Amino acid sequence: MAPVIIPNKIASRDDLVVIPKKEYDALLTFKKYKEFKATIAERKALARAENNFKKGRTLSYHELVKKLGFAR
């Protein structure tokens, strides 16, 4: 295997990563998937849910099932 010389200006920025080619190719397969972007309404709903969770306004699984009408 031939030695590789990495220039100081690249190595000094702490952003150098060396991985085997097979692993790099596997990482590239993830690039095919589109990243999820939440809508404004979804972001507001998430913020509301997080706020309710912080305030302890939650339901147990059994309470949720009963409230949705699935309980017998």
C-alpha positions as CSV (number, residue, x, y, z in Angstrom):
1,M,0.0,0.0,0.0
2,A,1.4,3.4,-1.0
3,P,1.7,6.0,1.8
4,V,-0.6,9.0,1.7
5,I,0.6,12.5,2.6
6,I,-2.1,14.8,4.0
7,P,-1.3,18.5,3.7
8,N,-1.1,20.4,7.0
9,K,-3.8,22.9,5.9
10,I,-6.3,20.1,5.6
11,A,-5.2,18.1,8.7
12,S,-5.0,21.2,11.0
13,R,-8.8,22.0,10.7
14,D,-9.8,18.9,12.6
15,D,-12.3,17.9,9.9
16,L,-10.4,15.0,8.4
17,V,-12.0,11.6,8.5
18,V,-10.5,8.4,7.0
19,I,-12.7,5.4,6.5
20,P,-12.6,2.3,4.2
21,K,-14.1,2.7,0.8
22,K,-16.8,0.1,1.4
23,E,-18.0,2.1,4.5
24,Y,-17.9,5.3,2.4
25,D,-20.0,3.7,-0.3
26,A,-22.5,2.5,2.3
27,L,-22.8,6.1,3.7
28,L,-23.5,7.4,0.2
29,T,-26.6,5.2,-0.1
30,F,-28.2,7.3,2.7
31,K,-27.8,10.3,0.4
32,K,-30.6,8.9,-1.8
33,Y,-33.2,9.6,0.8
34,K,-34.8,13.0,1.0
35,E,-34.5,14.7,4.4
36,F,-37.8,15.3,6.2
37,K,-38.8,19.0,6.5
38,A,-41.6,19.8,8.8
39,T,-44.3,22.3,7.8
40,I,-45.0,25.3,10.0
41,A,-48.1,23.6,11.3
42,E,-46.1,20.5,12.2
43,R,-43.5,22.6,14.0
44,K,-46.2,24.4,16.0
45,A,-47.9,21.0,16.9
46,L,-44.5,19.6,18.0
47,A,-43.8,22.7,20.2
48,R,-47.3,22.4,21.7
49,A,-46.8,18.7,22.4
50,E,-43.3,19.4,24.0
51,N,-44.9,22.1,26.2
52,N,-47.7,19.8,27.3
53,F,-45.1,17.1,28.1
54,K,-43.0,19.5,30.2
55,K,-46.1,20.6,32.2
56,G,-47.0,16.9,32.8
57,R,-50.2,17.0,30.6
58,T,-49.8,13.4,29.3
59,L,-52.0,10.3,28.9
60,S,-51.0,6.8,29.7
61,Y,-51.5,4.2,27.0
62,H,-54.7,2.9,28.7
63,E,-56.1,6.5,29.1
64,L,-55.4,7.2,25.4
65,V,-57.1,4.0,24.3
66,K,-60.2,4.8,26.4
67,K,-60.3,8.4,25.2
68,L,-60.2,7.3,21.6
69,G,-63.0,4.8,22.2
70,F,-61.1,1.6,21.7
71,A,-61.6,0.4,25.3
72,R,-64.2,-2.3,25.8
